Amino acid sequence: MPATDDCGRVSVAVYYVGVYGVESCTVSVEDKININLNQNLWGLVVAYGALGLGEYYCLGRWFLWPARVLSVCMTFSVVLTVGFYTCYYCKRRWASIRNWKAKELQK
């Protein structure tokens, strides 16, 4: 029987460990951090993380200035990438709709 908390919710992890043992529920590190981001988004995460650390810990201009420049550059890069991808997607989508309508009219 699965364990429940005070609100009556089932604790699946406790039930799994109790039935199958601790060894069978271990997960490798690679499975935990399998995030599908492209290089622009990874750069943006790192840049904003550096900017946040610099602001939070008052690390001074030698850390904050490069973090700000990197954040602006990565934000600009992501905006450009999303803009070009959206234009490309819309052109292909509109072309496929026009082709579909042309085929429908020919019938």
Phi, psi and omega in degrees: 000129179295147178284148178236153177265191183298332181271359179088009179280145181276132176266096185293321182297317179295319179296316181298314180295321180294322182277314188259347180092164185288325185298326185278352181251013177283143182237138180287161182296323181298325179288331182284328185248031179278081181252128181267091176236145176279176187294330178295318181289324175297317177298321179294319178297315180295317181295315179291327176295316178295320178295319178295317178297317180296319179288318185292317184263008179049059187280357174092175188289335181289339175257320185290319183299310177296325179295320178294316179297315179297320179295317179295315180297316181290323176297315178299318179297316179293319179296316177298315181298314179295320179297311179294321178296319180295317177298315179298315180297315181296319178299314180293321180294313180295323178295320180291326177292317178298318179296321180294317179294322178296319178293323178294322180289332180286340182288000000 
